[in-house]
Amino acid sequence: MVDKELQGLLEQASETGARRALAGLGLDDASAAKDMGELRELLSAWRDAKRSARKAAIGWVVRMVLALLLIGIAFKLGLPGLVSQ
């Protein structure tokens, strides 16, 4: 009997605490689920944008390194001398 009463008190206390926590975050109204969905979409879009920017930056660095490598090979083979003549 005491266990059931204690369990009931614990459940009530945890529900009250959860409601207070949600209210503190501003998620205690009817549009909270919609707001959370929008936040998840926004976070997903931000992660996609970061991933795309990272891929683009890496691509540009690779292209620059390859261009510098080709210029170095051209100088090593004496190709600039052919162009200036």
ZIWOBEL-V958325 format. One record per run of one state. SS is the DSSP state (~ for helix, > for strand, _ for the rest). FROM is the first residue (numbers start at 1). TO is the last residue. If there is no record, write none. Layout:
ss->SS from->FROM to->TO
ss->SS from->FROM to->TO
//
This chain:
ss->_ from->1 to->1
ss->~ from->2 to->25
ss->_ from->26 to->31
ss->~ from->32 to->76
ss->_ from->77 to->78
ss->~ from->79 to->84
ss->_ from->85 to->85
//
